Amino acid sequence: MSLLGAHMSISGGVFNSLLEGEQVGCNTVQIFTKSSNQWQAKTLSANEIDRFYKEQERTKINPVVAHNSYLINLGSPDRGLLEKSRESMLIELGRCGRLSIPYLVIHPGSHLGDGEKKGIKRIADSINWLLGKTAKDEVKIGLETTAGQGSNIGYRFEQLAEIMGLIEDKKRVGICYDTCHTFAAGYDIRNKESYEKTWKEFDRILGTKNLLAIHMNDSKKGLGSKIDRHEHIGKGEIGLAGFKLIMNDQRWENVPKILETPKKEDKLKLDKMNLATLRRLIVKK
């Protein structure tokens, strides 16, 4: 069975993400291990960790993938913000370790006008610092493909490859492919020809062996727009055909495919809708 899920809330405890995931029919989920819009993190209690493990065993939802806080910028030229980002990321890696979460997905970072080359170097230096501080851990950092909005780095496969090339402990770094972001960055997957071209380029530059997860999001904006706006599956500019190709690509069967589609109202109902749409695209053998 293909690994398919959605980003779930940890409100009331990290274990609640598994309860909600179970309700909508996920066999994998993504979570924040702490509030995504605050630097501070409430300590994970032994009871909360124990309950998380018990619910994961009961629901069989595996793997759980984490996403880091939106405040973190490992490419910032501001020394104070960079140090704060590194320390916050270190805490998040530790939380993932305590919950046995294998992957922590991150937006690589923004250079904030200081230039892509300098930003890429700071991101790589930050990751090397983090991996050095957690040398005994196994949590992998997943560099997410970005849309190229503002000064964000990671909208070209070559940028991510450059970061990975500067990482010392390469076995602990991989890639999270976001369908909306890469489409907005100019990588088309809407038909068989463009899909194969994009993934061939991905494999040549980054290596499909390094793919840790796929974020399944349609795009409100067009190809190459560089605007990051997620849409429900089949309701955006990518359309159903692109997602059908992903859902029937045997290479990704055991890669977590995770929704980050809009959830402004009745979030569980919307997740069920999008998951059902994706499952309907699977061609029975």
C-alpha positions in Angstrom: 0.0 0.0 0.0 1.3 3.4 -1.0 2.4 5.7 1.9 -0.1 8.5 2.0 -1.0 11.0 4.6 -1.3 14.7 5.6 0.1 17.3 7.9 -1.7 16.9 11.3 -2.1 19.1 14.3 -0.3 18.4 17.6 -2.7 20.6 19.6 -3.2 18.9 23.0 -0.2 16.7 22.6 2.0 15.3 19.8 0.0 12.0 20.0 -3.1 13.7 18.8 -1.6 14.0 15.3 -1.8 10.2 15.2 -5.4 10.1 16.4 -6.4 12.7 13.7 -4.4 10.8 11.1 -6.2 7.6 11.9 -9.6 9.4 11.6 -8.9 10.5 8.0 -7.2 7.2 6.9 -3.5 8.1 6.9 -0.7 5.6 7.1 1.9 8.3 7.4 1.7 11.9 8.8 3.7 15.0 9.1 3.8 17.2 12.2 5.4 20.2 13.8 7.1 18.9 17.0 6.4 22.3 18.6 4.5 25.6 17.7 5.6 26.6 14.2 5.3 30.3 14.9 7.1 30.5 18.3 10.8 30.2 19.2 10.0 28.6 22.6 9.2 24.9 22.9 7.4 23.3 25.8 9.3 20.4 27.0 8.1 17.0 25.9 7.0 15.1 29.0 7.7 11.4 29.5 3.9 10.8 29.5 3.5 12.6 26.2 6.3 10.7 24.6 5.0 7.4 25.9 1.5 8.1 24.7 2.9 9.0 21.2 4.7 5.7 21.0 1.7 3.7 22.1 -0.6 5.5 19.6 1.9 5.0 16.8 2.1 1.3 17.6 -1.7 1.0 17.7 -2.4 3.0 14.6 0.6 1.6 12.6 1.1 5.1 11.2 4.7 5.0 10.1 6.8 7.0 9.4 6.0 10.2 11.1 7.8 13.1 9.4 8.5 16.4 11.1 8.6 19.9 9.6 10.6 22.7 11.3 9.4 26.0 12.5 8.8 28.7 9.9 10.8 31.2 12.0 14.1 29.3 11.4 16.4 30.7 8.7 19.7 28.9 8.4 20.8 31.2 5.6 20.3 34.5 7.4 23.1 37.1 7.1 21.9 38.5 10.5 24.3 36.8 13.0 21.8 37.0 15.8 19.0 35.5 13.8 21.3 32.8 12.4 22.4 31.7 15.8 18.8 31.7 17.1 17.8 29.6 14.1 20.6 27.1 14.7 19.8 26.7 18.4 16.1 26.4 17.6 16.8 23.8 14.9 19.0 21.9 17.4 16.1 21.7 19.8 13.8 20.4 17.0 16.3 17.7 16.0 16.4 16.6 19.7 12.6 16.4 19.8 12.6 14.3 16.7 15.2 12.0 18.3 13.1 11.6 21.4 10.0 10.7 19.3 12.0 8.4 16.9 11.0 10.6 14.0 13.4 9.8 11.1 13.1 13.0 9.0 13.0 16.7 9.8 12.0 18.6 6.7 13.2 22.2 6.4 12.9 25.2 4.1 16.7 25.6 3.4 16.7 29.3 4.1 16.7 32.8 2.7 19.7 35.0 1.8 17.7 38.2 2.5 19.4 40.1 -0.3 23.0 39.0 0.6 23.2 36.8 -2.5 22.5 33.1 -3.2 26.1 31.9 -3.0 26.6 33.3 0.5 23.2 32.0 1.5 24.0 28.5 0.3 27.3 28.6 2.2 25.6 29.7 5.4 22.9 27.0 5.1 25.5 24.3 4.5 27.6 25.6 7.4 24.5 25.6 9.6 23.7 22.0 8.8 27.3 20.9 9.3 27.1 22.6 12.8 23.8 20.9 13.6 24.9 17.4 12.4 28.1 17.9 14.4 26.2 18.7 17.5 24.0 15.6 17.0 26.6 13.2 15.7 25.2 10.2 17.6 21.7 10.7 16.3 20.1 9.3 13.2 17.5 12.0 12.3 17.9 13.1 8.7 17.4 16.6 7.5 15.2 16.9 4.4 15.9 19.9 2.3 12.6 21.0 0.8 12.3 22.3 -2.8 11.1 25.9 -2.8 9.1 28.1 -5.1 11.7 30.8 -5.4 9.6 33.4 -3.7 11.5 36.4 -2.3 15.1 35.4 -1.5 14.3 31.8 -0.7 17.0 29.3 -1.7 16.2 25.8 -3.1 14.0 26.6 -6.1 16.6 25.0 -8.5 17.8 21.4 -8.1 21.3 22.7 -8.6 21.1 24.9 -5.5 20.1 22.0 -3.3 22.9 19.9 -4.9 25.3 22.6 -4.0 24.2 22.6 -0.4 24.4 18.8 -0.3 27.9 18.9 -1.8 29.1 21.0 1.1 27.6 18.7 3.8 30.2 16.6 5.6 27.8 13.8 6.8 25.9 13.2 3.6 24.0 10.2 4.9 22.0 12.4 7.1 20.7 14.8 4.5 18.1 14.2 1.8 15.4 16.0 -0.2 11.7 16.6 0.2 10.0 17.3 -3.2 7.1 19.7 -2.9 4.8 19.5 -6.0 3.5 23.1 -5.6 6.9 24.6 -5.0 8.7 22.9 -7.8 5.9 23.6 -10.3 5.9 27.3 -9.3 9.7 27.2 -9.7 9.3 26.0 -13.3 9.4 22.2 -13.1 6.4 20.7 -15.0 4.8 17.4 -14.1 1.4 17.8 -15.9 1.9 15.2 -18.6 4.0 12.1 -19.0 6.7 13.8 -21.1 7.2 16.7 -18.7 6.9 14.4 -15.7 9.7 12.1 -16.9 11.8 15.1 -17.9 11.5 16.7 -14.4 12.3 13.4 -12.6 15.2 12.6 -14.9 16.7 16.0 -14.1 16.0 15.4 -10.4 17.8 12.1 -10.5 20.8 13.5 -12.5 21.3 16.4 -10.2 20.1 15.2 -6.8 19.6 11.4 -7.1 16.2 9.8 -6.5 17.9 7.7 -3.8 18.0 10.9 -1.7 14.3 11.5 -1.9 12.9 11.3 1.6 9.3 12.6 1.2 6.9 14.3 -1.3 4.6 17.1 -0.3 1.4 16.6 -2.4 0.0 20.1 -3.1 -1.7 21.5 -6.1 -0.7 25.1 -7.0 -3.0 28.2 -7.2 -0.4 29.9 -9.4 1.0 28.9 -12.8 4.1 27.2 -13.9 7.2 29.3 -13.2 5.2 31.9 -11.2 7.6 31.6 -8.2 4.5 32.2 -6.0 4.0 29.7 -3.2 0.2 29.1 -2.9 -1.1 25.6 -2.2 -4.4 24.4 -3.6 -6.6 21.3 -3.2 -5.6 18.3 -5.3 -7.0 18.7 -8.9 -8.3 22.2 -8.2 -5.1 24.1 -9.2 -2.8 24.6 -12.1 -1.1 21.2 -11.8 -4.3 19.3 -12.2 -5.2 15.6 -11.6 -2.9 14.2 -14.4 0.3 15.2 -12.6 -0.8 13.6 -9.3 -2.0 10.5 -11.2 1.5 10.0 -12.5 3.0 10.3 -9.0 0.4 7.9 -7.4 1.2 5.3 -10.1 4.9 5.6 -10.0 6.2 2.5 -8.3 9.5 4.3 -7.4 7.6 6.4 -4.8 5.3 3.7 -3.3 7.4 3.6 0.0 8.1 7.4 0.0 5.8 9.3 2.4 3.4 11.4 0.2 2.0 14.1 2.5 -0.8 16.7 1.9 -0.2 20.3 3.0 -3.4 21.5 1.3 -5.5 24.4 2.7 -7.3 23.7 6.0 -9.2 26.9 6.9 -12.4 25.1 7.8 -13.4 21.5 8.6 -9.8 20.4 8.2 -10.4 16.7 8.7 -13.2 16.7 6.0 -10.8 18.4 3.6 -8.0 16.0 4.3 -10.4 13.1 3.7 -11.5 14.7 0.4 -7.9 15.2 -0.9 -6.8 11.7 0.2 -9.8 10.2 -1.5 -9.0 12.1 -4.7 -5.4 10.8 -4.7 -6.5 7.2 -4.0 -9.0 7.3 -6.9 -6.1 8.1 -9.2 -4.4 4.8 -8.5 -4.8 2.4 -11.5 -5.7 -1.1 -10.3 -3.3 -3.7 -11.6 
